[in-house]
């Protein structure tokens, strides 16, 4: 049983004007359907680790192990800012699944 999903992002932005954030959505069916987006706090100008979700957060749905095949599982990363001149830097993204066999 899937108990939680964490997404780790190591990211930064060139400036904080416009409240730049990174949003993440997860798909279990090859990108046809997506979870509700989770977003970081306003990004820093120095590389920082941001964690979305938790060991007990299932992102609003019930998951099965088949959802995590190469054909099914997708992560969508979206940069968001009210200032369109922002530059985003994403150096690392990882997904950690907590489950009980």
Biopython code that builds the backbone (N, CA, C, O; Angstrom):
import numpy as np
from Bio.PDB.StructureBuilder import StructureBuilder

atoms = [
    (1, "UNK", "N", (0.842, -1.176, 0.000)),
    (1, "UNK", "CA", (0.000, 0.000, 0.000)),
    (1, "UNK", "C", (0.895, 1.250, 0.000)),
    (1, "UNK", "O", (1.808, 1.368, 0.817)),
    (2, "UNK", "N", (0.626, 2.160, -0.908)),
    (2, "UNK", "CA", (1.363, 3.417, -0.979)),
    (2, "UNK", "C", (0.897, 4.315, 0.163)),
    (2, "UNK", "O", (-0.296, 4.573, 0.319)),
    (3, "UNK", "N", (1.854, 4.784, 0.955)),
    (3, "UNK", "CA", (1.521, 5.615, 2.116)),
    (3, "UNK", "C", (1.828, 7.087, 1.899)),
    (3, "UNK", "O", (1.214, 7.944, 2.534)),
    (4, "UNK", "N", (2.767, 7.394, 1.015)),
    (4, "UNK", "CA", (3.102, 8.788, 0.775)),
    (4, "UNK", "C", (4.081, 8.942, -0.369)),
    (4, "UNK", "O", (4.804, 8.012, -0.723)),
    (5, "UNK", "N", (4.089, 10.141, -0.944)),
    (5, "UNK", "CA", (4.997, 10.464, -2.044)),
    (5, "UNK", "C", (5.624, 11.825, -1.752)),
    (5, "UNK", "O", (4.933, 12.806, -1.478)),
    (6, "UNK", "N", (6.957, 11.852, -1.821)),
    (6, "UNK", "CA", (7.701, 13.095, -1.649)),
    (6, "UNK", "C", (8.427, 13.406, -2.951)),
    (6, "UNK", "O", (8.985, 12.515, -3.591)),
    (7, "UNK", "N", (8.415, 14.673, -3.333)),
    (7, "UNK", "CA", (9.194, 15.131, -4.479)),
    (7, "UNK", "C", (10.203, 16.144, -3.959)),
    (7, "UNK", "O", (9.837, 17.147, -3.346)),
    (8, "UNK", "N", (11.471, 15.869, -4.211)),
    (8, "UNK", "CA", (12.546, 16.772, -3.796)),
    (8, "UNK", "C", (13.037, 17.542, -5.017)),
    (8, "UNK", "O", (13.308, 16.964, -6.069)),
    (9, "UNK", "N", (13.146, 18.854, -4.853)),
    (9, "UNK", "CA", (13.654, 19.726, -5.904)),
    (9, "UNK", "C", (14.792, 20.559, -5.343)),
    (9, "UNK", "O", (14.645, 21.169, -4.283)),
    (10, "UNK", "N", (15.921, 20.595, -6.031)),
    (10, "UNK", "CA", (17.008, 21.516, -5.700)),
    (10, "UNK", "C", (16.961, 22.599, -6.765)),
    (10, "UNK", "O", (17.260, 22.349, -7.933)),
    (11, "UNK", "N", (16.583, 23.801, -6.355)),
    (11, "UNK", "CA", (16.302, 24.841, -7.337)),
    (11, "UNK", "C", (16.640, 26.222, -6.798)),
    (11, "UNK", "O", (16.865, 26.423, -5.605)),
    (12, "UNK", "N", (16.665, 27.163, -7.734)),
    (12, "UNK", "CA", (16.833, 28.575, -7.385)),
    (12, "UNK", "C", (16.278, 29.416, -8.521)),
    (12, "UNK", "O", (15.864, 28.889, -9.553)),
    (13, "UNK", "N", (16.272, 30.721, -8.324)),
    (13, "UNK", "CA", (15.848, 31.653, -9.361)),
    (13, "UNK", "C", (16.829, 32.815, -9.406)),
    (13, "UNK", "O", (17.642, 32.986, -8.497)),
    (14, "UNK", "N", (16.750, 33.602, -10.449)),
    (14, "UNK", "CA", (17.679, 34.724, -10.592)),
    (14, "UNK", "C", (17.327, 35.895, -9.677)),
    (14, "UNK", "O", (18.207, 36.675, -9.314)),
    (15, "UNK", "N", (16.056, 36.031, -9.299)),
    (15, "UNK", "CA", (15.603, 37.100, -8.410)),
    (15, "UNK", "C", (14.244, 36.695, -7.840)),
    (15, "UNK", "O", (13.576, 35.820, -8.391)),
    (16, "UNK", "N", (13.839, 37.323, -6.748)),
    (16, "UNK", "CA", (12.590, 36.925, -6.100)),
    (16, "UNK", "C", (11.389, 37.772, -6.508)),
    (16, "UNK", "O", (10.265, 37.487, -6.092)),
    (17, "UNK", "N", (11.608, 38.805, -7.313)),
    (17, "UNK", "CA", (10.494, 39.618, -7.788)),
    (17, "UNK", "C", (9.524, 38.780, -8.605)),
    (17, "UNK", "O", (9.938, 38.014, -9.475)),
    (18, "UNK", "N", (8.235, 38.926, -8.327)),
    (18, "UNK", "CA", (7.229, 38.127, -9.018)),
    (18, "UNK", "C", (6.911, 36.820, -8.328)),
    (18, "UNK", "O", (6.175, 35.994, -8.866)),
    (19, "UNK", "N", (7.464, 36.624, -7.132)),
    (19, "UNK", "CA", (7.196, 35.415, -6.329)),
    (19, "UNK", "C", (7.368, 34.125, -7.117)),
    (19, "UNK", "O", (6.415, 33.354, -7.238)),
    (20, "UNK", "N", (8.556, 33.867, -7.656)),
    (20, "UNK", "CA", (8.760, 32.648, -8.439)),
    (20, "UNK", "C", (8.651, 31.383, -7.589)),
    (20, "UNK", "O", (9.191, 31.304, -6.485)),
    (21, "UNK", "N", (7.942, 30.408, -8.129)),
    (21, "UNK", "CA", (7.741, 29.121, -7.454)),
    (21, "UNK", "C", (7.822, 28.025, -8.499)),
    (21, "UNK", "O", (7.714, 28.277, -9.699)),
    (22, "UNK", "N", (8.014, 26.812, -8.023)),
    (22, "UNK", "CA", (7.916, 25.642, -8.891)),
    (22, "UNK", "C", (6.743, 24.806, -8.405)),
    (22, "UNK", "O", (6.611, 24.530, -7.212)),
    (23, "UNK", "N", (5.900, 24.409, -9.338)),
    (23, "UNK", "CA", (4.760, 23.543, -9.036)),
    (23, "UNK", "C", (5.029, 22.159, -9.617)),
    (23, "UNK", "O", (5.699, 22.017, -10.639)),
    (24, "UNK", "N", (4.496, 21.151, -8.949)),
    (24, "UNK", "CA", (4.672, 19.765, -9.387)),
    (24, "UNK", "C", (3.315, 19.077, -9.411)),
    (24, "UNK", "O", (2.494, 19.249, -8.510)),
    (25, "UNK", "N", (3.100, 18.294, -10.461)),
    (25, "UNK", "CA", (1.943, 17.414, -10.556)),
    (25, "UNK", "C", (2.447, 16.012, -10.868)),
    (25, "UNK", "O", (3.511, 15.846, -11.464)),
    (26, "UNK", "N", (1.684, 15.009, -10.465)),
    (26, "UNK", "CA", (2.022, 13.612, -10.722)),
    (26, "UNK", "C", (0.932, 12.969, -11.563)),
    (26, "UNK", "O", (-0.251, 13.266, -11.401)),
    (27, "UNK", "N", (1.343, 12.085, -12.463)),
    (27, "UNK", "CA", (0.383, 11.329, -13.277)),
    (27, "UNK", "C", (0.622, 9.833, -13.071)),
    (27, "UNK", "O", (1.758, 9.395, -12.893)),
    (28, "UNK", "N", (-0.432, 9.080, -13.095)),
    (28, "UNK", "CA", (-0.393, 7.629, -12.911)),
    (28, "UNK", "C", (-0.826, 6.891, -14.176)),
    (28, "UNK", "O", (-0.869, 5.661, -14.191)),
    (29, "UNK", "N", (-1.150, 7.644, -15.250)),
    (29, "UNK", "CA", (-1.662, 7.017, -16.462)),
    (29, "UNK", "C", (-0.988, 7.575, -17.721)),
    (29, "UNK", "O", (-1.636, 7.813, -18.740)),
    (30, "UNK", "N", (0.317, 7.774, -17.620)),
    (30, "UNK", "CA", (1.073, 8.222, -18.779)),
    (30, "UNK", "C", (0.866, 9.678, -19.151)),
    (30, "UNK", "O", (1.208, 10.081, -20.262)),
    (31, "UNK", "N", (0.319, 10.470, -18.255)),
    (31, "UNK", "CA", (0.135, 11.896, -18.505)),
    (31, "UNK", "C", (-1.251, 12.290, -18.963)),
    (31, "UNK", "O", (-1.476, 13.446, -19.322)),
    (32, "UNK", "N", (-2.189, 11.351, -18.959)),
    (32, "UNK", "CA", (-3.570, 11.685, -19.312)),
    (32, "UNK", "C", (-4.245, 12.460, -18.189)),
    (32, "UNK", "O", (-4.971, 13.421, -18.441)),
    (33, "UNK", "N", (-4.006, 12.043, -16.955)),
    (33, "UNK", "CA", (-4.626, 12.645, -15.777)),
    (33, "UNK", "C", (-3.532, 13.059, -14.807)),
    (33, "UNK", "O", (-2.515, 12.377, -14.683)),
    (34, "UNK", "N", (-3.741, 14.192, -14.111)),
    (34, "UNK", "CA", (-2.727, 14.730, -13.198)),
    (34, "UNK", "C", (-3.332, 15.039, -11.842)),
    (34, "UNK", "O", (-4.514, 15.365, -11.733)),
    (35, "UNK", "N", (-2.504, 14.933, -10.807)),
    (35, "UNK", "CA", (-2.919, 15.350, -9.469)),
    (35, "UNK", "C", (-3.023, 16.873, -9.432)),
    (35, "UNK", "O", (-2.559, 17.564, -10.340)),
    (36, "UNK", "N", (-3.630, 17.375, -8.382)),
    (36, "UNK", "CA", (-3.617, 18.812, -8.132)),
    (36, "UNK", "C", (-2.175, 19.223, -7.866)),
    (36, "UNK", "O", (-1.431, 18.501, -7.202)),
    (37, "UNK", "N", (-1.788, 20.369, -8.376)),
    (37, "UNK", "CA", (-0.403, 20.826, -8.234)),
    (37, "UNK", "C", (-0.083, 21.207, -6.789)),
    (37, "UNK", "O", (-0.918, 21.753, -6.068)),
    (38, "UNK", "N", (1.141, 20.905, -6.397)),
    (38, "UNK", "CA", (1.710, 21.383, -5.134)),
    (38, "UNK", "C", (2.824, 22.348, -5.505)),
    (38, "UNK", "O", (3.522, 22.142, -6.497)),
    (39, "UNK", "N", (2.994, 23.409, -4.705)),
    (39, "UNK", "CA", (4.008, 24.401, -5.064)),
    (39, "UNK", "C", (4.987, 24.651, -3.930)),
    (39, "UNK", "O", (4.665, 24.497, -2.752)),
    (40, "UNK", "N", (6.187, 25.040, -4.322)),
    (40, "UNK", "CA", (7.202, 25.428, -3.354)),
    (40, "UNK", "C", (6.824, 26.781, -2.766)),
    (40, "UNK", "O", (5.890, 27.436, -3.230)),
    (41, "UNK", "N", (7.549, 27.182, -1.760)),
    (41, "UNK", "CA", (7.485, 28.568, -1.321)),
    (41, "UNK", "C", (8.212, 29.394, -2.388)),
    (41, "UNK", "O", (8.738, 28.829, -3.347)),
    (42, "UNK", "N", (8.250, 30.703, -2.236)),
    (42, "UNK", "CA", (8.983, 31.540, -3.177)),
    (42, "UNK", "C", (10.436, 31.076, -3.221)),
    (42, "UNK", "O", (11.085, 30.928, -2.185)),
    (43, "UNK", "N", (10.932, 30.851, -4.426)),
    (43, "UNK", "CA", (12.293, 30.351, -4.594)),
    (43, "UNK", "C", (13.325, 31.373, -4.137)),
    (43, "UNK", "O", (13.119, 32.583, -4.240)),
    (44, "UNK", "N", (14.424, 30.863, -3.636)),
    (44, "UNK", "CA", (15.555, 31.679, -3.212)),
    (44, "UNK", "C", (16.481, 31.915, -4.407)),
    (44, "UNK", "O", (16.375, 31.230, -5.425)),
    (45, "UNK", "N", (17.375, 32.875, -4.280)),
    (45, "UNK", "CA", (18.378, 33.101, -5.319)),
    (45, "UNK", "C", (19.610, 32.221, -5.112)),
    (45, "UNK", "O", (20.513, 32.211, -5.949)),
    (46, "UNK", "N", (19.650, 31.489, -4.009)),
    (46, "UNK", "CA", (20.699, 30.491, -3.802)),
    (46, "UNK", "C", (20.031, 29.122, -3.846)),
    (46, "UNK", "O", (18.886, 28.968, -3.421)),
    (47, "UNK", "N", (20.751, 28.131, -4.361)),
    (47, "UNK", "CA", (20.156, 26.801, -4.500)),
    (47, "UNK", "C", (19.681, 26.292, -3.149)),
    (47, "UNK", "O", (20.419, 26.303, -2.164)),
    (48, "UNK", "N", (18.439, 25.849, -3.127)),
    (48, "UNK", "CA", (17.783, 25.390, -1.903)),
    (48, "UNK", "C", (17.051, 24.094, -2.221)),
    (48, "UNK", "O", (16.600, 23.890, -3.348)),
    (49, "UNK", "N", (16.935, 23.224, -1.232)),
    (49, "UNK", "CA", (16.164, 21.995, -1.389)),
    (49, "UNK", "C", (14.731, 22.247, -0.934)),
    (49, "UNK", "O", (14.497, 22.732, 0.172)),
    (50, "UNK", "N", (13.793, 21.918, -1.785)),
    (50, "UNK", "CA", (12.362, 22.050, -1.491)),
    (50, "UNK", "C", (11.754, 20.652, -1.544)),
    (50, "UNK", "O", (12.060, 19.873, -2.447)),
    (51, "UNK", "N", (10.894, 20.336, -0.580)),
    (51, "UNK", "CA", (10.230, 19.038, -0.551)),
    (51, "UNK", "C", (8.731, 19.259, -0.629)),
    (51, "UNK", "O", (8.157, 19.983, 0.184)),
    (52, "UNK", "N", (8.101, 18.630, -1.612)),
    (52, "UNK", "CA", (6.649, 18.683, -1.771)),
    (52, "UNK", "C", (6.094, 17.307, -1.438)),
    (52, "UNK", "O", (6.680, 16.292, -1.813)),
    (53, "UNK", "N", (4.971, 17.268, -0.737)),
    (53, "UNK", "CA", (4.412, 16.008, -0.281)),
    (53, "UNK", "C", (5.134, 15.554, 0.982)),
    (53, "UNK", "O", (5.941, 16.289, 1.550)),
    (54, "UNK", "N", (4.832, 14.334, 1.410)),
    (54, "UNK", "CA", (5.450, 13.797, 2.627)),
    (54, "UNK", "C", (5.292, 12.284, 2.640)),
    (54, "UNK", "O", (4.691, 11.700, 1.738)),
    (55, "UNK", "N", (5.840, 11.662, 3.671)),
    (55, "UNK", "CA", (5.739, 10.201, 3.789)),
    (55, "UNK", "C", (4.307, 9.741, 4.051)),
    (55, "UNK", "O", (4.010, 8.549, 3.982)),
    (56, "UNK", "N", (3.413, 10.705, 4.354)),
    (56, "UNK", "CA", (2.012, 10.336, 4.577)),
    (56, "UNK", "C", (1.051, 11.102, 3.661)),
    (56, "UNK", "O", (-0.151, 11.130, 3.922)),
    (57, "UNK", "N", (1.558, 11.716, 2.606)),
    (57, "UNK", "CA", (0.739, 12.492, 1.664)),
    (57, "UNK", "C", (0.622, 11.704, 0.359)),
    (57, "UNK", "O", (1.624, 11.472, -0.317)),
    (58, "UNK", "N", (-0.583, 11.297, 0.007)),
    (58, "UNK", "CA", (-0.779, 10.519, -1.222)),
    (58, "UNK", "C", (-1.305, 11.380, -2.375)),
    (58, "UNK", "O", (-1.818, 10.848, -3.359)),
    (59, "UNK", "N", (-1.183, 12.677, -2.260)),
    (59, "UNK", "CA", (-1.481, 13.622, -3.341)),
    (59, "UNK", "C", (-2.932, 13.522, -3.821)),
    (59, "UNK", "O", (-3.216, 13.714, -5.004)),
    (60, "UNK", "N", (-3.836, 13.223, -2.904)),
    (60, "UNK", "CA", (-5.262, 13.273, -3.222)),
    (60, "UNK", "C", (-5.833, 12.080, -3.945)),
    (60, "UNK", "O", (-6.931, 12.171, -4.494)),
    (61, "UNK", "N", (-5.128, 10.960, -3.969)),
    (61, "UNK", "CA", (-5.667, 9.778, -4.640)),
    (61, "UNK", "C", (-5.085, 8.510, -4.035)),
    (61, "UNK", "O", (-4.108, 8.559, -3.288)),
    (62, "UNK", "N", (-5.679, 7.395, -4.356)),
    (62, "UNK", "CA", (-5.170, 6.096, -3.944)),
    (62, "UNK", "C", (-4.303, 5.547, -5.079)),
    (62, "UNK", "O", (-4.730, 5.498, -6.232)),
    (63, "UNK", "N", (-3.085, 5.135, -4.736)),
    (63, "UNK", "CA", (-2.126, 4.655, -5.718)),
    (63, "UNK", "C", (-1.988, 3.145, -5.634)),
    (63, "UNK", "O", (-2.190, 2.553, -4.574)),
    (64, "UNK", "N", (-1.645, 2.528, -6.750)),
    (64, "UNK", "CA", (-1.297, 1.107, -6.756)),
    (64, "UNK", "C", (0.107, 0.975, -7.327)),
    (64, "UNK", "O", (0.601, 1.893, -7.982)),
    (65, "UNK", "N", (0.744, -0.146, -7.086)),
    (65, "UNK", "CA", (2.117, -0.321, -7.561)),
    (65, "UNK", "C", (2.207, -0.227, -9.086)),
    (65, "UNK", "O", (3.232, 0.211, -9.608)),
    (66, "UNK", "N", (1.166, -0.625, -9.805)),
    (66, "UNK", "CA", (1.195, -0.556, -11.275)),
    (66, "UNK", "C", (1.234, 0.891, -11.782)),
    (66, "UNK", "O", (1.630, 1.132, -12.922)),
    (67, "UNK", "N", (0.832, 1.844, -10.956)),
    (67, "UNK", "CA", (0.885, 3.254, -11.344)),
    (67, "UNK", "C", (2.314, 3.759, -11.517)),
    (67, "UNK", "O", (2.528, 4.813, -12.116)),
    (68, "UNK", "N", (3.294, 3.020, -11.000)),
    (68, "UNK", "CA", (4.681, 3.473, -11.007)),
    (68, "UNK", "C", (5.535, 2.795, -12.071)),
    (68, "UNK", "O", (6.761, 2.774, -11.958)),
    (69, "UNK", "N", (4.903, 2.241, -13.102)),
    (69, "UNK", "CA", (5.668, 1.668, -14.212)),
    (69, "UNK", "C", (6.224, 2.799, -15.072)),
    (69, "UNK", "O", (5.763, 3.937, -14.986)),
    (70, "UNK", "N", (7.213, 2.481, -15.899)),
    (70, "UNK", "CA", (7.782, 3.484, -16.810)),
    (70, "UNK", "C", (6.726, 4.057, -17.745)),
    (70, "UNK", "O", (6.790, 5.232, -18.107)),
    (71, "UNK", "N", (5.763, 3.245, -18.136)),
    (71, "UNK", "CA", (4.727, 3.711, -19.054)),
    (71, "UNK", "C", (3.704, 4.615, -18.365)),
    (71, "UNK", "O", (3.097, 5.465, -19.015)),
    (72, "UNK", "N", (3.510, 4.442, -17.070)),
    (72, "UNK", "CA", (2.426, 5.153, -16.383)),
    (72, "UNK", "C", (2.845, 6.382, -15.588)),
    (72, "UNK", "O", (2.180, 7.415, -15.661)),
    (73, "UNK", "N", (3.926, 6.294, -14.836)),
    (73, "UNK", "CA", (4.256, 7.368, -13.899)),
    (73, "UNK", "C", (4.952, 8.530, -14.599)),
    (73, "UNK", "O", (5.895, 8.342, -15.367)),
    (74, "UNK", "N", (4.461, 9.739, -14.315)),
    (74, "UNK", "CA", (5.043, 10.966, -14.852)),
    (74, "UNK", "C", (5.074, 12.024, -13.756)),
    (74, "UNK", "O", (4.224, 12.045, -12.865)),
    (75, "UNK", "N", (6.067, 12.898, -13.841)),
    (75, "UNK", "CA", (6.133, 14.064, -12.979)),
    (75, "UNK", "C", (6.180, 15.283, -13.893)),
    (75, "UNK", "O", (6.960, 15.325, -14.844)),
    (76, "UNK", "N", (5.343, 16.272, -13.599)),
    (76, "UNK", "CA", (5.326, 17.505, -14.387)),
    (76, "UNK", "C", (5.815, 18.633, -13.490)),
    (76, "UNK", "O", (5.293, 18.836, -12.394)),
    (77, "UNK", "N", (6.823, 19.369, -13.963)),
    (77, "UNK", "CA", (7.420, 20.479, -13.220)),
    (77, "UNK", "C", (7.078, 21.764, -13.966)),
    (77, "UNK", "O", (7.348, 21.889, -15.161)),
    (78, "UNK", "N", (6.484, 22.712, -13.255)),
    (78, "UNK", "CA", (5.994, 23.942, -13.871)),
    (78, "UNK", "C", (6.595, 25.137, -13.136)),
    (78, "UNK", "O", (6.499, 25.222, -11.912)),
    (79, "UNK", "N", (7.214, 26.057, -13.871)),
    (79, "UNK", "CA", (7.698, 27.273, -13.217)),
    (79, "UNK", "C", (6.624, 28.349, -13.312)),
    (79, "UNK", "O", (5.972, 28.515, -14.343)),
    (80, "UNK", "N", (6.456, 29.080, -12.201)),
    (80, "UNK", "CA", (5.382, 30.067, -12.098)),
    (80, "UNK", "C", (5.934, 31.335, -11.468)),
    (80, "UNK", "O", (6.626, 31.280, -10.451)),
    (81, "UNK", "N", (5.627, 32.483, -12.076)),
    (81, "UNK", "CA", (5.980, 33.778, -11.493)),
    (81, "UNK", "C", (5.103, 34.838, -12.152)),
    (81, "UNK", "O", (4.721, 34.706, -13.315)),
    (82, "UNK", "N", (4.789, 35.883, -11.402)),
    (82, "UNK", "CA", (4.018, 36.975, -11.999)),
    (82, "UNK", "C", (4.919, 37.894, -12.828)),
    (82, "UNK", "O", (4.420, 38.775, -13.527)),
    (83, "UNK", "N", (6.217, 37.701, -12.759)),
    (83, "UNK", "CA", (7.183, 38.443, -13.570)),
    (83, "UNK", "C", (7.740, 37.478, -14.618)),
    (83, "UNK", "O", (8.459, 36.540, -14.276)),
    (84, "UNK", "N", (7.417, 37.702, -15.873)),
    (84, "UNK", "CA", (7.816, 36.760, -16.923)),
    (84, "UNK", "C", (9.305, 36.830, -17.265)),
    (84, "UNK", "O", (9.775, 36.076, -18.117)),
    (85, "UNK", "N", (10.049, 37.718, -16.618)),
    (85, "UNK", "CA", (11.491, 37.820, -16.868)),
    (85, "UNK", "C", (12.321, 36.914, -15.958)),
    (85, "UNK", "O", (13.546, 36.897, -16.070)),
    (86, "UNK", "N", (11.686, 36.169, -15.068)),
    (86, "UNK", "CA", (12.426, 35.298, -14.146)),
    (86, "UNK", "C", (13.105, 34.165, -14.882)),
    (86, "UNK", "O", (12.561, 33.611, -15.838)),
    (87, "UNK", "N", (14.297, 33.826, -14.429)),
    (87, "UNK", "CA", (15.003, 32.638, -14.884)),
    (87, "UNK", "C", (14.992, 31.622, -13.745)),
    (87, "UNK", "O", (15.285, 31.962, -12.599)),
    (88, "UNK", "N", (14.652, 30.375, -14.066)),
    (88, "UNK", "CA", (14.574, 29.299, -13.082)),
    (88, "UNK", "C", (15.712, 28.319, -13.327)),
    (88, "UNK", "O", (16.102, 28.072, -14.469)),
    (89, "UNK", "N", (16.236, 27.766, -12.243)),
    (89, "UNK", "CA", (17.311, 26.785, -12.318)),
    (89, "UNK", "C", (16.908, 25.577, -11.480)),
    (89, "UNK", "O", (16.756, 25.684, -10.263)),
    (90, "UNK", "N", (16.737, 24.437, -12.125)),
    (90, "UNK", "CA", (16.392, 23.190, -11.445)),
    (90, "UNK", "C", (17.562, 22.243, -11.641)),
    (90, "UNK", "O", (17.814, 21.776, -12.752)),
    (91, "UNK", "N", (18.273, 21.963, -10.564)),
    (91, "UNK", "CA", (19.468, 21.122, -10.655)),
    (91, "UNK", "C", (19.200, 19.668, -10.312)),
    (91, "UNK", "O", (19.994, 18.799, -10.670)),
    (92, "UNK", "N", (18.098, 19.382, -9.627)),
    (92, "UNK", "CA", (17.875, 18.013, -9.161)),
    (92, "UNK", "C", (16.390, 17.829, -8.874)),
    (92, "UNK", "O", (15.751, 18.700, -8.284)),
    (93, "UNK", "N", (15.855, 16.708, -9.288)),
    (93, "UNK", "CA", (14.486, 16.325, -8.947)),
    (93, "UNK", "C", (14.480, 14.840, -8.623)),
    (93, "UNK", "O", (15.038, 14.037, -9.371)),
    (94, "UNK", "N", (13.856, 14.474, -7.520)),
    (94, "UNK", "CA", (13.779, 13.070, -7.110)),
    (94, "UNK", "C", (12.408, 12.798, -6.504)),
    (94, "UNK", "O", (11.789, 13.676, -5.902)),
    (95, "UNK", "N", (11.953, 11.568, -6.677)),
    (95, "UNK", "CA", (10.674, 11.144, -6.107)),
    (95, "UNK", "C", (10.941, 9.989, -5.158)),
    (95, "UNK", "O", (11.644, 9.039, -5.504)),
    (96, "UNK", "N", (10.379, 10.075, -3.963)),
    (96, "UNK", "CA", (10.523, 9.022, -2.954)),
    (96, "UNK", "C", (9.123, 8.497, -2.620)),
    (96, "UNK", "O", (8.243, 9.260, -2.222)),
    (97, "UNK", "N", (8.935, 7.211, -2.785)),
    (97, "UNK", "CA", (7.650, 6.564, -2.498)),
    (97, "UNK", "C", (7.773, 5.802, -1.184)),
    (97, "UNK", "O", (8.675, 4.982, -1.014)),
    (98, "UNK", "N", (6.865, 6.077, -0.265)),
    (98, "UNK", "CA", (6.798, 5.329, 0.996)),
    (98, "UNK", "C", (5.661, 4.331, 0.867)),
    (98, "UNK", "O", (4.531, 4.700, 0.549)),
    (99, "UNK", "N", (5.967, 3.069, 1.115)),
    (99, "UNK", "CA", (4.935, 2.041, 0.963)),
    (99, "UNK", "C", (5.084, 0.976, 2.033)),
    (99, "UNK", "O", (6.136, 0.826, 2.654)),
    (100, "UNK", "N", (4.005, 0.246, 2.226)),
    (100, "UNK", "CA", (4.010, -0.907, 3.127)),
    (100, "UNK", "C", (3.633, -2.113, 2.290)),
    (100, "UNK", "O", (2.546, -2.152, 1.714)),
    (101, "UNK", "N", (4.532, -3.114, 2.214)),
    (101, "UNK", "CA", (4.238, -4.284, 1.362)),
    (101, "UNK", "C", (3.020, -5.076, 1.857)),
    (101, "UNK", "O", (2.649, -6.080, 1.250)),
]
sb = StructureBuilder()
sb.init_structure("model")
sb.init_model(0)
sb.init_chain("A")
sb.init_seg("    ")
for serial, (resi, resn, name, xyz) in enumerate(atoms, 1):
    if name == "N":
        sb.init_residue(resn, " ", resi, " ")
    sb.init_atom(name, np.array(xyz, "f"), 0.0, 1.0, " ", f" {name:<3s}", serial, name[0])
structure = sb.get_structure()
